[in-house]
Amino acid sequence: MWSNVGETVFTPFLGIGSEVYEAVKLGRKGIGIELKDKYFETAVRNVNKVLEGQKQLALF
């Protein structure tokens, strides 16, 4: 499966957010679903890391 820049990637089993992390890193939007709170919290932290990195790059 593949997607183009700007498209949305959906993962029904989010886990720690690896797929959404990479989607955002590569210029896509990511949507994921996770039932377990601990996995969801980890996924949020992971995706926030890539978002913070993009903000820092935009400053230079």
HELIX and SHEET records of a PDB file:
HELIX    1   1 SER A   18  LYS A   25  1                                   8    
HELIX    2   2 ASP A   37  LEU A   59  1                                  23    
SHEET    1   A 2 THR A   8  THR A  11  0                                        
SHEET    2   A 2 LYS A  29  GLY A  32  1                                        
END                                                                             
